[in-house]
Amino acid sequence: MLSWTVTFFIIAIIAAVFGFTGIATGAASIAKILFFVFLVAFVISIIANAFRGKKAI
């Protein structure tokens, strides 16, 4: 999921350089949403591993 965030971030930068502001704004918004979804999934994973008693990597 983090790779999708990076992909949309790169698309947003390229679109901004070429002046496609609508596409850049959309891609940046998608990247931001995916990044926060990734963070939430990561925190849930850490909490779940702590309750199971397994060591985190």
C-alpha positions in Angstrom: 0.0 0.0 0.0 2.9 2.3 0.7 4.1 1.7 -2.9 0.7 3.0 -4.2 1.2 6.1 -2.1 4.6 6.8 -3.5 3.3 6.2 -7.1 0.5 8.7 -6.7 2.9 11.2 -5.1 5.2 10.9 -8.1 2.3 11.3 -10.5 1.3 14.4 -8.6 4.8 15.9 -8.8 5.0 15.2 -12.5 1.6 16.6 -13.2 2.4 19.7 -11.2 5.6 20.3 -13.2 3.7 20.1 -16.5 0.9 22.4 -15.2 -1.9 19.9 -14.9 -3.2 21.3 -11.6 -6.4 19.3 -11.5 -4.6 16.0 -12.0 -1.9 17.0 -9.5 -4.4 17.9 -6.8 -6.3 14.6 -7.4 -3.2 12.5 -7.3 -1.9 14.3 -4.2 -5.3 13.7 -2.4 -5.2 10.0 -3.2 -1.6 9.7 -2.0 -2.5 11.4 1.2 -5.5 9.2 1.8 -3.5 6.0 1.0 -0.7 7.1 3.4 -3.1 7.6 6.3 -4.8 4.2 5.6 -1.3 2.6 5.6 -0.5 4.3 8.9 -3.7 3.0 10.5 -3.1 -0.5 9.2 0.4 -0.4 10.5 -0.7 0.7 14.0 -3.4 -2.0 14.1 -0.8 -4.6 13.1 1.6 -3.5 15.9 -1.2 -3.6 18.5 -2.4 -7.0 17.3 1.2 -8.4 17.5 1.6 -7.0 21.0 -1.6 -8.7 22.2 -0.5 -12.0 20.6 2.8 -11.8 22.4 4.9 -12.2 19.3 8.0 -10.1 18.7 7.7 -7.2 16.3 10.2 -7.1 13.5 
